[in-house]
Amino acid sequence: MELTKNFKNELLKRKEVKILLEHIGSPKNEDVKKMIAQEFKSDENLVVVNTIKGKFGRKTFLIDVFVYNSMDDLNKTEQKPKKKAGAVA
């Protein structure tokens, strides 16, 4: 795992991180969250994986991640999923 960008966004109270990861097969969001949480000594629930980009035939992936300071900051900034029409709760 190679850290390519680590920007602390004071306005949104989060770290904006880009990493270059060498992995066999496409890495899963849960695996990336665990790695980032361990790296930054944060809770997994405060980590949001935006994108995992890879190119065909390569083992390297560019991953864009946000690490929030608190759950309150995460809820203020991130969009909440929309409910589907006709779905029974």
PyMOL Python script that loads the backbone (N, CA, C, O; Angstrom):
from pymol import cmd

cmd.read_pdbstr("""\
ATOM      1  N   MET A   1       0.850  -1.173   0.000  1.00  0.00           N
ATOM      2  CA  MET A   1       0.000   0.000   0.000  1.00  0.00           C
ATOM      3  C   MET A   1       0.896   1.236   0.000  1.00  0.00           C
ATOM      4  O   MET A   1       1.735   1.410   0.884  1.00  0.00           O
ATOM      5  N   GLU A   2       0.706   2.090  -1.001  1.00  0.00           N
ATOM      6  CA  GLU A   2       1.492   3.311  -1.130  1.00  0.00           C
ATOM      7  C   GLU A   2       0.558   4.514  -1.052  1.00  0.00           C
ATOM      8  O   GLU A   2      -0.386   4.623  -1.834  1.00  0.00           O
ATOM      9  N   LEU A   3       0.820   5.406  -0.119  1.00  0.00           N
ATOM     10  CA  LEU A   3       0.021   6.601   0.080  1.00  0.00           C
ATOM     11  C   LEU A   3       0.444   7.643  -0.944  1.00  0.00           C
ATOM     12  O   LEU A   3       1.599   8.070  -0.942  1.00  0.00           O
ATOM     13  N   THR A   4      -0.480   8.070  -1.832  1.00  0.00           N
ATOM     14  CA  THR A   4      -0.136   9.060  -2.847  1.00  0.00           C
ATOM     15  C   THR A   4      -0.647  10.449  -2.490  1.00  0.00           C
ATOM     16  O   THR A   4      -0.082  11.442  -2.950  1.00  0.00           O
ATOM     17  N   LYS A   5      -1.701  10.547  -1.680  1.00  0.00           N
ATOM     18  CA  LYS A   5      -2.230  11.843  -1.270  1.00  0.00           C
ATOM     19  C   LYS A   5      -2.844  11.709   0.115  1.00  0.00           C
ATOM     20  O   LYS A   5      -3.566  10.752   0.395  1.00  0.00           O
ATOM     21  N   ASN A   6      -2.553  12.669   0.973  1.00  0.00           N
ATOM     22  CA  ASN A   6      -3.143  12.713   2.305  1.00  0.00           C
ATOM     23  C   ASN A   6      -3.433  14.175   2.611  1.00  0.00           C
ATOM     24  O   ASN A   6      -2.551  14.903   3.066  1.00  0.00           O
ATOM     25  N   PHE A   7      -4.672  14.608   2.362  1.00  0.00           N
ATOM     26  CA  PHE A   7      -5.069  15.998   2.533  1.00  0.00           C
ATOM     27  C   PHE A   7      -6.064  16.098   3.680  1.00  0.00           C
ATOM     28  O   PHE A   7      -7.067  15.385   3.706  1.00  0.00           O
ATOM     29  N   LYS A   8      -5.782  16.987   4.627  1.00  0.00           N
ATOM     30  CA  LYS A   8      -6.687  17.177   5.755  1.00  0.00           C
ATOM     31  C   LYS A   8      -7.626  18.330   5.428  1.00  0.00           C
ATOM     32  O   LYS A   8      -7.195  19.479   5.330  1.00  0.00           O
ATOM     33  N   ASN A   9      -8.895  18.027   5.261  1.00  0.00           N
ATOM     34  CA  ASN A   9      -9.911  19.018   4.924  1.00  0.00           C
ATOM     35  C   ASN A   9     -10.561  19.495   6.220  1.00  0.00           C
ATOM     36  O   ASN A   9     -11.398  18.801   6.797  1.00  0.00           O
ATOM     37  N   GLU A  10     -10.169  20.685   6.671  1.00  0.00           N
ATOM     38  CA  GLU A  10     -10.670  21.220   7.933  1.00  0.00           C
ATOM     39  C   GLU A  10     -12.147  21.614   7.840  1.00  0.00           C
ATOM     40  O   GLU A  10     -12.880  21.506   8.824  1.00  0.00           O
ATOM     41  N   LEU A  11     -12.580  22.065   6.674  1.00  0.00           N
ATOM     42  CA  LEU A  11     -13.963  22.503   6.505  1.00  0.00           C
ATOM     43  C   LEU A  11     -14.942  21.342   6.692  1.00  0.00           C
ATOM     44  O   LEU A  11     -15.942  21.480   7.396  1.00  0.00           O
ATOM     45  N   LEU A  12     -14.660  20.211   6.071  1.00  0.00           N
ATOM     46  CA  LEU A  12     -15.551  19.049   6.159  1.00  0.00           C
ATOM     47  C   LEU A  12     -15.130  18.074   7.261  1.00  0.00           C
ATOM     48  O   LEU A  12     -15.777  17.046   7.459  1.00  0.00           O
ATOM     49  N   LYS A  13     -14.058  18.389   7.971  1.00  0.00           N
ATOM     50  CA  LYS A  13     -13.572  17.598   9.105  1.00  0.00           C
ATOM     51  C   LYS A  13     -13.315  16.137   8.718  1.00  0.00           C
ATOM     52  O   LYS A  13     -13.873  15.202   9.293  1.00  0.00           O
ATOM     53  N   ARG A  14     -12.434  15.988   7.702  1.00  0.00           N
ATOM     54  CA  ARG A  14     -12.088  14.651   7.234  1.00  0.00           C
ATOM     55  C   ARG A  14     -10.704  14.677   6.597  1.00  0.00           C
ATOM     56  O   ARG A  14     -10.168  15.738   6.278  1.00  0.00           O
ATOM     57  N   LYS A  15     -10.137  13.484   6.419  1.00  0.00           N
ATOM     58  CA  LYS A  15      -8.903  13.314   5.667  1.00  0.00           C
ATOM     59  C   LYS A  15      -9.286  12.742   4.312  1.00  0.00           C
ATOM     60  O   LYS A  15     -10.055  11.784   4.232  1.00  0.00           O
ATOM     61  N   GLU A  16      -8.754  13.326   3.253  1.00  0.00           N
ATOM     62  CA  GLU A  16      -8.987  12.833   1.902  1.00  0.00           C
ATOM     63  C   GLU A  16      -7.718  12.116   1.468  1.00  0.00           C
ATOM     64  O   GLU A  16      -6.660  12.727   1.317  1.00  0.00           O
ATOM     65  N   VAL A  17      -7.843  10.816   1.271  1.00  0.00           N
ATOM     66  CA  VAL A  17      -6.681   9.958   1.062  1.00  0.00           C
ATOM     67  C   VAL A  17      -6.799   9.243  -0.274  1.00  0.00           C
ATOM     68  O   VAL A  17      -7.867   8.759  -0.648  1.00  0.00           O
ATOM     69  N   LYS A  18      -5.671   9.188  -0.988  1.00  0.00           N
ATOM     70  CA  LYS A  18      -5.577   8.365  -2.198  1.00  0.00           C
ATOM     71  C   LYS A  18      -4.424   7.409  -1.991  1.00  0.00           C
ATOM     72  O   LYS A  18      -3.329   7.813  -1.599  1.00  0.00           O
ATOM     73  N   ILE A  19      -4.676   6.136  -2.258  1.00  0.00           N
ATOM     74  CA  ILE A  19      -3.626   5.134  -2.105  1.00  0.00           C
ATOM     75  C   ILE A  19      -3.502   4.320  -3.385  1.00  0.00           C
ATOM     76  O   ILE A  19      -4.459   4.182  -4.147  1.00  0.00           O
ATOM     77  N   LEU A  20      -2.326   3.791  -3.602  1.00  0.00           N
ATOM     78  CA  LEU A  20      -2.058   2.875  -4.701  1.00  0.00           C
ATOM     79  C   LEU A  20      -1.825   1.517  -4.069  1.00  0.00           C
ATOM     80  O   LEU A  20      -0.869   1.334  -3.316  1.00  0.00           O
ATOM     81  N   LEU A  21      -2.693   0.564  -4.372  1.00  0.00           N
ATOM     82  CA  LEU A  21      -2.662  -0.746  -3.738  1.00  0.00           C
ATOM     83  C   LEU A  21      -2.386  -1.820  -4.773  1.00  0.00           C
ATOM     84  O   LEU A  21      -3.010  -1.854  -5.834  1.00  0.00           O
ATOM     85  N   GLU A  22      -1.446  -2.698  -4.455  1.00  0.00           N
ATOM     86  CA  GLU A  22      -1.177  -3.845  -5.316  1.00  0.00           C
ATOM     87  C   GLU A  22      -1.910  -5.039  -4.716  1.00  0.00           C
ATOM     88  O   GLU A  22      -1.653  -5.427  -3.576  1.00  0.00           O
ATOM     89  N   HIS A  23      -2.825  -5.620  -5.493  1.00  0.00           N
ATOM     90  CA  HIS A  23      -3.709  -6.660  -4.973  1.00  0.00           C
ATOM     91  C   HIS A  23      -4.058  -7.611  -6.103  1.00  0.00           C
ATOM     92  O   HIS A  23      -4.264  -7.181  -7.238  1.00  0.00           O
ATOM     93  N   ILE A  24      -4.125  -8.884  -5.804  1.00  0.00           N
ATOM     94  CA  ILE A  24      -4.551  -9.864  -6.797  1.00  0.00           C
ATOM     95  C   ILE A  24      -6.075  -9.880  -6.795  1.00  0.00           C
ATOM     96  O   ILE A  24      -6.684 -10.188  -5.770  1.00  0.00           O
ATOM     97  N   GLY A  25      -6.685  -9.561  -7.894  1.00  0.00           N
ATOM     98  CA  GLY A  25      -8.138  -9.442  -7.962  1.00  0.00           C
ATOM     99  C   GLY A  25      -8.563  -8.095  -7.411  1.00  0.00           C
ATOM    100  O   GLY A  25      -7.773  -7.381  -6.793  1.00  0.00           O
ATOM    101  N   SER A  26      -9.805  -7.764  -7.641  1.00  0.00           N
ATOM    102  CA  SER A  26     -10.318  -6.474  -7.197  1.00  0.00           C
ATOM    103  C   SER A  26     -10.536  -6.470  -5.684  1.00  0.00           C
ATOM    104  O   SER A  26     -11.209  -7.360  -5.165  1.00  0.00           O
ATOM    105  N   PRO A  27      -9.980  -5.484  -4.959  1.00  0.00           N
ATOM    106  CA  PRO A  27     -10.174  -5.442  -3.502  1.00  0.00           C
ATOM    107  C   PRO A  27     -11.607  -5.056  -3.152  1.00  0.00           C
ATOM    108  O   PRO A  27     -12.219  -4.244  -3.846  1.00  0.00           O
ATOM    109  N   LYS A  28     -12.131  -5.615  -2.110  1.00  0.00           N
ATOM    110  CA  LYS A  28     -13.498  -5.323  -1.664  1.00  0.00           C
ATOM    111  C   LYS A  28     -13.487  -4.098  -0.756  1.00  0.00           C
ATOM    112  O   LYS A  28     -12.485  -3.795  -0.109  1.00  0.00           O
ATOM    113  N   ASN A  29     -14.630  -3.396  -0.721  1.00  0.00           N
ATOM    114  CA  ASN A  29     -14.760  -2.196   0.108  1.00  0.00           C
ATOM    115  C   ASN A  29     -14.463  -2.487   1.574  1.00  0.00           C
ATOM    116  O   ASN A  29     -13.807  -1.686   2.240  1.00  0.00           O
ATOM    117  N   GLU A  30     -14.933  -3.619   2.085  1.00  0.00           N
ATOM    118  CA  GLU A  30     -14.730  -3.962   3.488  1.00  0.00           C
ATOM    119  C   GLU A  30     -13.245  -4.145   3.798  1.00  0.00           C
ATOM    120  O   GLU A  30     -12.771  -3.721   4.852  1.00  0.00           O
ATOM    121  N   ASP A  31     -12.506  -4.782   2.871  1.00  0.00           N
ATOM    122  CA  ASP A  31     -11.070  -4.988   3.068  1.00  0.00           C
ATOM    123  C   ASP A  31     -10.321  -3.657   3.071  1.00  0.00           C
ATOM    124  O   ASP A  31      -9.414  -3.443   3.876  1.00  0.00           O
ATOM    125  N   VAL A  32     -10.714  -2.772   2.161  1.00  0.00           N
ATOM    126  CA  VAL A  32     -10.074  -1.456   2.085  1.00  0.00           C
ATOM    127  C   VAL A  32     -10.365  -0.658   3.354  1.00  0.00           C
ATOM    128  O   VAL A  32      -9.475   0.006   3.884  1.00  0.00           O
ATOM    129  N   LYS A  33     -11.606  -0.719   3.845  1.00  0.00           N
ATOM    130  CA  LYS A  33     -11.965  -0.006   5.075  1.00  0.00           C
ATOM    131  C   LYS A  33     -11.120  -0.479   6.247  1.00  0.00           C
ATOM    132  O   LYS A  33     -10.657   0.334   7.048  1.00  0.00           O
ATOM    133  N   LYS A  34     -10.912  -1.799   6.357  1.00  0.00           N
ATOM    134  CA  LYS A  34     -10.106  -2.350   7.451  1.00  0.00           C
ATOM    135  C   LYS A  34      -8.664  -1.863   7.364  1.00  0.00           C
ATOM    136  O   LYS A  34      -8.076  -1.478   8.375  1.00  0.00           O
ATOM    137  N   MET A  35      -8.091  -1.879   6.155  1.00  0.00           N
ATOM    138  CA  MET A  35      -6.706  -1.445   5.978  1.00  0.00           C
ATOM    139  C   MET A  35      -6.540   0.032   6.322  1.00  0.00           C
ATOM    140  O   MET A  35      -5.587   0.407   7.005  1.00  0.00           O
ATOM    141  N   ILE A  36      -7.455   0.867   5.856  1.00  0.00           N
ATOM    142  CA  ILE A  36      -7.369   2.301   6.112  1.00  0.00           C
ATOM    143  C   ILE A  36      -7.579   2.588   7.594  1.00  0.00           C
ATOM    144  O   ILE A  36      -6.879   3.422   8.167  1.00  0.00           O
ATOM    145  N   ALA A  37      -8.530   1.909   8.216  1.00  0.00           N
ATOM    146  CA  ALA A  37      -8.788   2.115   9.643  1.00  0.00           C
ATOM    147  C   ALA A  37      -7.556   1.746  10.475  1.00  0.00           C
ATOM    148  O   ALA A  37      -7.236   2.435  11.444  1.00  0.00           O
ATOM    149  N   GLN A  38      -6.873   0.674  10.107  1.00  0.00           N
ATOM    150  CA  GLN A  38      -5.652   0.292  10.819  1.00  0.00           C
ATOM    151  C   GLN A  38      -4.536   1.297  10.577  1.00  0.00           C
ATOM    152  O   GLN A  38      -3.796   1.642  11.498  1.00  0.00           O
ATOM    153  N   GLU A  39      -4.413   1.766   9.344  1.00  0.00           N
ATOM    154  CA  GLU A  39      -3.342   2.702   8.986  1.00  0.00           C
ATOM    155  C   GLU A  39      -3.482   4.031   9.730  1.00  0.00           C
ATOM    156  O   GLU A  39      -2.492   4.577  10.219  1.00  0.00           O
ATOM    157  N   PHE A  40      -4.714   4.555   9.815  1.00  0.00           N
ATOM    158  CA  PHE A  40      -4.949   5.856  10.428  1.00  0.00           C
ATOM    159  C   PHE A  40      -5.474   5.759  11.857  1.00  0.00           C
ATOM    160  O   PHE A  40      -5.849   6.769  12.454  1.00  0.00           O
ATOM    161  N   LYS A  41      -5.500   4.552  12.402  1.00  0.00           N
ATOM    162  CA  LYS A  41      -5.957   4.314  13.777  1.00  0.00           C
ATOM    163  C   LYS A  41      -7.323   4.954  14.018  1.00  0.00           C
ATOM    164  O   LYS A  41      -7.516   5.749  14.938  1.00  0.00           O
ATOM    165  N   SER A  42      -8.263   4.572  13.150  1.00  0.00           N
ATOM    166  CA  SER A  42      -9.619   5.113  13.194  1.00  0.00           C
ATOM    167  C   SER A  42     -10.618   3.960  13.223  1.00  0.00           C
ATOM    168  O   SER A  42     -10.251   2.796  13.062  1.00  0.00           O
ATOM    169  N   ASP A  43     -11.876   4.301  13.430  1.00  0.00           N
ATOM    170  CA  ASP A  43     -12.952   3.318  13.418  1.00  0.00           C
ATOM    171  C   ASP A  43     -13.345   3.020  11.971  1.00  0.00           C
ATOM    172  O   ASP A  43     -13.351   3.923  11.134  1.00  0.00           O
ATOM    173  N   GLU A  44     -13.669   1.772  11.673  1.00  0.00           N
ATOM    174  CA  GLU A  44     -14.073   1.396  10.312  1.00  0.00           C
ATOM    175  C   GLU A  44     -15.341   2.108   9.863  1.00  0.00           C
ATOM    176  O   GLU A  44     -15.524   2.343   8.669  1.00  0.00           O
ATOM    177  N   ASN A  45     -16.221   2.455  10.799  1.00  0.00           N
ATOM    178  CA  ASN A  45     -17.469   3.135  10.450  1.00  0.00           C
ATOM    179  C   ASN A  45     -17.242   4.566   9.999  1.00  0.00           C
ATOM    180  O   ASN A  45     -18.137   5.165   9.402  1.00  0.00           O
ATOM    181  N   LEU A  46     -16.077   5.130  10.264  1.00  0.00           N
ATOM    182  CA  LEU A  46     -15.767   6.499   9.871  1.00  0.00           C
ATOM    183  C   LEU A  46     -15.042   6.575   8.532  1.00  0.00           C
ATOM    184  O   LEU A  46     -14.694   7.664   8.077  1.00  0.00           O
ATOM    185  N   VAL A  47     -14.814   5.431   7.901  1.00  0.00           N
ATOM    186  CA  VAL A  47     -14.111   5.362   6.621  1.00  0.00           C
ATOM    187  C   VAL A  47     -15.131   5.176   5.504  1.00  0.00           C
ATOM    188  O   VAL A  47     -15.973   4.280   5.567  1.00  0.00           O
ATOM    189  N   VAL A  48     -15.052   6.032   4.472  1.00  0.00           N
ATOM    190  CA  VAL A  48     -15.938   5.941   3.311  1.00  0.00           C
ATOM    191  C   VAL A  48     -15.068   5.730   2.074  1.00  0.00           C
ATOM    192  O   VAL A  48     -14.215   6.561   1.764  1.00  0.00           O
ATOM    193  N   VAL A  49     -15.281   4.620   1.369  1.00  0.00           N
ATOM    194  CA  VAL A  49     -14.543   4.320   0.148  1.00  0.00           C
ATOM    195  C   VAL A  49     -15.324   4.915  -1.023  1.00  0.00           C
ATOM    196  O   VAL A  49     -16.458   4.516  -1.288  1.00  0.00           O
ATOM    197  N   ASN A  50     -14.710   5.874  -1.724  1.00  0.00           N
ATOM    198  CA  ASN A  50     -15.376   6.510  -2.857  1.00  0.00           C
ATOM    199  C   ASN A  50     -15.216   5.683  -4.126  1.00  0.00           C
ATOM    200  O   ASN A  50     -16.203   5.253  -4.722  1.00  0.00           O
ATOM    201  N   THR A  51     -13.974   5.460  -4.535  1.00  0.00           N
ATOM    202  CA  THR A  51     -13.734   4.735  -5.778  1.00  0.00           C
ATOM    203  C   THR A  51     -12.587   3.752  -5.618  1.00  0.00           C
ATOM    204  O   THR A  51     -11.654   3.960  -4.843  1.00  0.00           O
ATOM    205  N   ILE A  52     -12.694   2.672  -6.383  1.00  0.00           N
ATOM    206  CA  ILE A  52     -11.602   1.717  -6.546  1.00  0.00           C
ATOM    207  C   ILE A  52     -11.435   1.560  -8.053  1.00  0.00           C
ATOM    208  O   ILE A  52     -12.269   0.947  -8.719  1.00  0.00           O
ATOM    209  N   LYS A  53     -10.347   2.119  -8.583  1.00  0.00           N
ATOM    210  CA  LYS A  53     -10.120   2.099 -10.022  1.00  0.00           C
ATOM    211  C   LYS A  53      -8.953   1.186 -10.354  1.00  0.00           C
ATOM    212  O   LYS A  53      -7.885   1.265  -9.746  1.00  0.00           O
ATOM    213  N   GLY A  54      -9.179   0.328 -11.321  1.00  0.00           N
ATOM    214  CA  GLY A  54      -8.131  -0.559 -11.788  1.00  0.00           C
ATOM    215  C   GLY A  54      -8.153  -0.621 -13.299  1.00  0.00           C
ATOM    216  O   GLY A  54      -9.150  -0.273 -13.931  1.00  0.00           O
ATOM    217  N   LYS A  55      -7.055  -1.063 -13.875  1.00  0.00           N
ATOM    218  CA  LYS A  55      -6.988  -1.227 -15.321  1.00  0.00           C
ATOM    219  C   LYS A  55      -6.872  -2.704 -15.639  1.00  0.00           C
ATOM    220  O   LYS A  55      -6.299  -3.474 -14.868  1.00  0.00           O
ATOM    221  N   PHE A  56      -7.415  -3.091 -16.773  1.00  0.00           N
ATOM    222  CA  PHE A  56      -7.440  -4.488 -17.178  1.00  0.00           C
ATOM    223  C   PHE A  56      -6.022  -5.044 -17.265  1.00  0.00           C
ATOM    224  O   PHE A  56      -5.147  -4.456 -17.901  1.00  0.00           O
ATOM    225  N   GLY A  57      -5.814  -6.181 -16.619  1.00  0.00           N
ATOM    226  CA  GLY A  57      -4.533  -6.871 -16.696  1.00  0.00           C
ATOM    227  C   GLY A  57      -3.498  -6.398 -15.704  1.00  0.00           C
ATOM    228  O   GLY A  57      -2.397  -6.946 -15.666  1.00  0.00           O
ATOM    229  N   ARG A  58      -3.814  -5.398 -14.897  1.00  0.00           N
ATOM    230  CA  ARG A  58      -2.848  -4.900 -13.922  1.00  0.00           C
ATOM    231  C   ARG A  58      -3.279  -5.285 -12.512  1.00  0.00           C
ATOM    232  O   ARG A  58      -4.458  -5.528 -12.255  1.00  0.00           O
ATOM    233  N   LYS A  59      -2.321  -5.336 -11.616  1.00  0.00           N
ATOM    234  CA  LYS A  59      -2.600  -5.706 -10.237  1.00  0.00           C
ATOM    235  C   LYS A  59      -2.627  -4.484  -9.326  1.00  0.00           C
ATOM    236  O   LYS A  59      -2.727  -4.633  -8.109  1.00  0.00           O
ATOM    237  N   THR A  60      -2.539  -3.281  -9.886  1.00  0.00           N
ATOM    238  CA  THR A  60      -2.533  -2.070  -9.075  1.00  0.00           C
ATOM    239  C   THR A  60      -3.879  -1.362  -9.183  1.00  0.00           C
ATOM    240  O   THR A  60      -4.491  -1.313 -10.250  1.00  0.00           O
ATOM    241  N   PHE A  61      -4.321  -0.817  -8.060  1.00  0.00           N
ATOM    242  CA  PHE A  61      -5.608  -0.132  -7.987  1.00  0.00           C
ATOM    243  C   PHE A  61      -5.410   1.221  -7.319  1.00  0.00           C
ATOM    244  O   PHE A  61      -4.689   1.331  -6.328  1.00  0.00           O
ATOM    245  N   LEU A  62      -6.052   2.249  -7.864  1.00  0.00           N
ATOM    246  CA  LEU A  62      -6.056   3.578  -7.270  1.00  0.00           C
ATOM    247  C   LEU A  62      -7.345   3.713  -6.469  1.00  0.00           C
ATOM    248  O   LEU A  62      -8.440   3.609  -7.022  1.00  0.00           O
ATOM    249  N   ILE A  63      -7.213   3.946  -5.169  1.00  0.00           N
ATOM    250  CA  ILE A  63      -8.360   3.952  -4.264  1.00  0.00           C
ATOM    251  C   ILE A  63      -8.478   5.325  -3.625  1.00  0.00           C
ATOM    252  O   ILE A  63      -7.505   5.863  -3.096  1.00  0.00           O
ATOM    253  N   ASP A  64      -9.692   5.891  -3.681  1.00  0.00           N
ATOM    254  CA  ASP A  64      -9.995   7.200  -3.119  1.00  0.00           C
ATOM    255  C   ASP A  64     -10.871   7.003  -1.885  1.00  0.00           C
ATOM    256  O   ASP A  64     -11.936   6.391  -1.969  1.00  0.00           O
ATOM    257  N   VAL A  65     -10.424   7.521  -0.733  1.00  0.00           N
ATOM    258  CA  VAL A  65     -11.082   7.251   0.550  1.00  0.00           C
ATOM    259  C   VAL A  65     -11.205   8.540   1.361  1.00  0.00           C
ATOM    260  O   VAL A  65     -10.333   9.406   1.293  1.00  0.00           O
ATOM    261  N   PHE A  66     -12.293   8.662   2.129  1.00  0.00           N
ATOM    262  CA  PHE A  66     -12.452   9.730   3.110  1.00  0.00           C
ATOM    263  C   PHE A  66     -12.436   9.101   4.503  1.00  0.00           C
ATOM    264  O   PHE A  66     -13.074   8.073   4.730  1.00  0.00           O
ATOM    265  N   VAL A  67     -11.710   9.716   5.432  1.00  0.00           N
ATOM    266  CA  VAL A  67     -11.680   9.285   6.826  1.00  0.00           C
ATOM    267  C   VAL A  67     -12.197  10.454   7.655  1.00  0.00           C
ATOM    268  O   VAL A  67     -11.536  11.488   7.757  1.00  0.00           O
ATOM    269  N   TYR A  68     -13.371  10.294   8.245  1.00  0.00           N
ATOM    270  CA  TYR A  68     -14.008  11.367   9.012  1.00  0.00           C
ATOM    271  C   TYR A  68     -13.539  11.355  10.457  1.00  0.00           C
ATOM    272  O   TYR A  68     -13.087  10.335  10.977  1.00  0.00           O
ATOM    273  N   ASN A  69     -13.658  12.533  11.103  1.00  0.00           N
ATOM    274  CA  ASN A  69     -13.256  12.664  12.505  1.00  0.00           C
ATOM    275  C   ASN A  69     -14.276  12.045  13.450  1.00  0.00           C
ATOM    276  O   ASN A  69     -13.904  11.464  14.469  1.00  0.00           O
ATOM    277  N   SER A  70     -15.572  12.164  13.115  1.00  0.00           N
ATOM    278  CA  SER A  70     -16.617  11.621  13.987  1.00  0.00           C
ATOM    279  C   SER A  70     -17.801  11.184  13.137  1.00  0.00           C
ATOM    280  O   SER A  70     -17.904  11.541  11.963  1.00  0.00           O
ATOM    281  N   MET A  71     -18.690  10.411  13.740  1.00  0.00           N
ATOM    282  CA  MET A  71     -19.878   9.929  13.046  1.00  0.00           C
ATOM    283  C   MET A  71     -20.810  11.095  12.709  1.00  0.00           C
ATOM    284  O   MET A  71     -21.490  11.066  11.683  1.00  0.00           O
ATOM    285  N   ASP A  72     -20.844  12.108  13.557  1.00  0.00           N
ATOM    286  CA  ASP A  72     -21.663  13.279  13.314  1.00  0.00           C
ATOM    287  C   ASP A  72     -21.192  14.018  12.051  1.00  0.00           C
ATOM    288  O   ASP A  72     -22.016  14.459  11.249  1.00  0.00           O
ATOM    289  N   ASP A  73     -19.877  14.151  11.875  1.00  0.00           N
ATOM    290  CA  ASP A  73     -19.323  14.796  10.680  1.00  0.00           C
ATOM    291  C   ASP A  73     -19.645  13.988   9.427  1.00  0.00           C
ATOM    292  O   ASP A  73     -19.946  14.560   8.380  1.00  0.00           O
ATOM    293  N   LEU A  74     -19.584  12.673   9.529  1.00  0.00           N
ATOM    294  CA  LEU A  74     -19.906  11.800   8.399  1.00  0.00           C
ATOM    295  C   LEU A  74     -21.366  11.964   7.994  1.00  0.00           C
ATOM    296  O   LEU A  74     -21.663  12.082   6.806  1.00  0.00           O
ATOM    297  N   ASN A  75     -22.280  11.975   8.959  1.00  0.00           N
ATOM    298  CA  ASN A  75     -23.707  12.084   8.663  1.00  0.00           C
ATOM    299  C   ASN A  75     -24.069  13.439   8.073  1.00  0.00           C
ATOM    300  O   ASN A  75     -25.007  13.533   7.281  1.00  0.00           O
ATOM    301  N   LYS A  76     -23.345  14.491   8.443  1.00  0.00           N
ATOM    302  CA  LYS A  76     -23.626  15.821   7.899  1.00  0.00           C
ATOM    303  C   LYS A  76     -23.206  15.936   6.445  1.00  0.00           C
ATOM    304  O   LYS A  76     -23.835  16.665   5.677  1.00  0.00           O
ATOM    305  N   THR A  77     -22.152  15.228   6.055  1.00  0.00           N
ATOM    306  CA  THR A  77     -21.550  15.408   4.741  1.00  0.00           C
ATOM    307  C   THR A  77     -22.028  14.398   3.697  1.00  0.00           C
ATOM    308  O   THR A  77     -22.364  14.783   2.578  1.00  0.00           O
ATOM    309  N   GLU A  78     -22.061  13.125   4.046  1.00  0.00           N
ATOM    310  CA  GLU A  78     -22.367  12.075   3.076  1.00  0.00           C
ATOM    311  C   GLU A  78     -23.861  11.996   2.772  1.00  0.00           C
ATOM    312  O   GLU A  78     -24.700  12.256   3.635  1.00  0.00           O
ATOM    313  N   GLN A  79     -24.175  11.633   1.527  1.00  0.00           N
ATOM    314  CA  GLN A  79     -25.569  11.461   1.126  1.00  0.00           C
ATOM    315  C   GLN A  79     -26.116  10.180   1.718  1.00  0.00           C
ATOM    316  O   GLN A  79     -25.412   9.179   1.855  1.00  0.00           O
ATOM    317  N   LYS A  80     -27.373  10.238   2.060  1.00  0.00           N
ATOM    318  CA  LYS A  80     -28.045   9.048   2.564  1.00  0.00           C
ATOM    319  C   LYS A  80     -28.704   8.342   1.387  1.00  0.00           C
ATOM    320  O   LYS A  80     -29.222   9.011   0.492  1.00  0.00           O
ATOM    321  N   PRO A  81     -28.700   7.003   1.360  1.00  0.00           N
ATOM    322  CA  PRO A  81     -29.299   6.288   0.234  1.00  0.00           C
ATOM    323  C   PRO A  81     -30.802   6.536   0.156  1.00  0.00           C
ATOM    324  O   PRO A  81     -31.496   6.592   1.172  1.00  0.00           O
ATOM    325  N   LYS A  82     -31.284   6.684  -1.070  1.00  0.00           N
ATOM    326  CA  LYS A  82     -32.715   6.906  -1.278  1.00  0.00           C
ATOM    327  C   LYS A  82     -33.463   5.598  -1.158  1.00  0.00           C
ATOM    328  O   LYS A  82     -32.938   4.534  -1.487  1.00  0.00           O
ATOM    329  N   LYS A  83     -34.683   5.684  -0.689  1.00  0.00           N
ATOM    330  CA  LYS A  83     -35.527   4.485  -0.619  1.00  0.00           C
ATOM    331  C   LYS A  83     -36.188   4.282  -1.973  1.00  0.00           C
ATOM    332  O   LYS A  83     -36.578   5.240  -2.641  1.00  0.00           O
ATOM    333  N   LYS A  84     -36.305   3.030  -2.362  1.00  0.00           N
ATOM    334  CA  LYS A  84     -36.926   2.710  -3.643  1.00  0.00           C
ATOM    335  C   LYS A  84     -38.428   2.843  -3.523  1.00  0.00           C
ATOM    336  O   LYS A  84     -39.002   2.557  -2.472  1.00  0.00           O
ATOM    337  N   ALA A  85     -39.059   3.272  -4.587  1.00  0.00           N
ATOM    338  CA  ALA A  85     -40.514   3.423  -4.596  1.00  0.00           C
ATOM    339  C   ALA A  85     -41.169   2.046  -4.506  1.00  0.00           C
ATOM    340  O   ALA A  85     -40.754   1.118  -5.201  1.00  0.00           O
ATOM    341  N   GLY A  86     -42.153   1.912  -3.685  1.00  0.00           N
ATOM    342  CA  GLY A  86     -42.875   0.653  -3.553  1.00  0.00           C
ATOM    343  C   GLY A  86     -42.206  -0.350  -2.644  1.00  0.00           C
ATOM    344  O   GLY A  86     -42.710  -1.461  -2.477  1.00  0.00           O
ATOM    345  N   ALA A  87     -41.093   0.009  -2.057  1.00  0.00           N
ATOM    346  CA  ALA A  87     -40.395  -0.920  -1.175  1.00  0.00           C
ATOM    347  C   ALA A  87     -41.125  -0.966   0.178  1.00  0.00           C
ATOM    348  O   ALA A  87     -41.530   0.064   0.718  1.00  0.00           O
ATOM    349  N   VAL A  88     -41.277  -2.155   0.692  1.00  0.00           N
ATOM    350  CA  VAL A  88     -41.943  -2.336   1.969  1.00  0.00           C
ATOM    351  C   VAL A  88     -40.864  -2.384   3.050  1.00  0.00           C
ATOM    352  O   VAL A  88     -39.912  -3.158   2.950  1.00  0.00           O
ATOM    353  N   ALA A  89     -41.015  -1.556   4.081  1.00  0.00           N
ATOM    354  CA  ALA A  89     -40.009  -1.505   5.137  1.00  0.00           C
ATOM    355  C   ALA A  89     -40.381  -2.366   6.298  1.00  0.00           C
ATOM    356  O   ALA A  89     -39.638  -2.437   7.277  1.00  0.00           O
TER     357      ALA A  89
END
""", "prot")
cmd.dss("prot")
cmd.show_as("cartoon", "prot")
cmd.util.cbc("prot")
cmd.orient("prot")
